[in-house]
Amino acid sequence: MDLIYDVIIEETSRFERNFDKLPLQVAKHFRQKTLPDIVSCITGQNPFSKSLRAKYVEGSNSSVWESTINMSFRVTFSLLKEYDLENRLIVVIQLRNVGPHEVVFRSPY
């Protein structure tokens, strides 16, 4: 397993647009709890916690993940590997979509 040297968070325009529509408490919970939990799992500091309920999105060929913010709101993301000039692994967490179930699971996730 490659040692991860850096994690970059990238937001798609769809994610940004839908994030702005979230209730303030949901957005705050995502930034303070959900996203840091995802990052710590990716860097190998902690396994995915059960509360995240992280799993592949069915039908996405294992390229898109989903996670629970709370029981009503979800986030989808992709994990992309890049290497810097010194061949160190950088993982890009591409935040793809966020919102209630019916918004998040409209293709292209």
Secondary structure, DSSP 4 states (H G I P E B T S, - for coil): -PPEEEEEEEE-HHHHHHHTTS-HHHHHHIIIIIHHHHHHHHTTSSPPPGGG--EEPTTSTT--EEEESSSSEEEEEEEEEEE-TT--EEEEEEEEEEEEHHHHTSTT-
